[in-house]
Amino acid sequence: MFNSYDEADALKEASDKQNNGEKIVCWKKEGADYEAVNEKNGKEWGFKLDANGKMLGKHDESKEKGEKGEKY
């Protein structure tokens, strides 16, 4: 899924900063970007990141319907 070890490290580090230690449920690739989905207080939250680990946005996963993306 990741293009290199550096890319994977940058994404994991950025995700860890944003999700405050919550468990990552899955990773999704969406076009050129990635999404880390984590669970917090019974809700799933998506953190959208670019390949360099830059945060692009956060959203409630329950509000998404029929999203296209590769789930990992």
Secondary structure, 3 states (H helix, E strand, C coil): CCCCHHHHHHHHHHHHHHHCCCCEEEEEEECCEEEEEEEECCEEEEEEECCCCCEEEEEEHHHCCCCCCEEC
